[in-house]
Amino acid sequence: MRSRKVEDLHADIEEGHFSTTLAQLATISQRLGRKLVFDPKTETVTGDAEANRMLRREYRKPYVFPDKV
């Protein structure tokens, strides 16, 4: 990150994304007290609006995150 060189990273960025997603899903599942069915293609929890809201946080303006990237 500091050097901005990909070769200086300890792991692939996508691998880091997958690792943190699993940890976040475990935390959400524990907080809600139920199992989650995660769709990796859409990166959403199937049929659980409450869990999906917990996947992202509300940002204050002007620091907003677009709905589609």
Summary of the structure (lengths in Angstrom):
residues: 69
radius of gyration: 14.8
end to end distance: 21.2
largest distance: 41.6
contacts: 108
relative contact order: 0.10
helix: 42%
strand: 6%
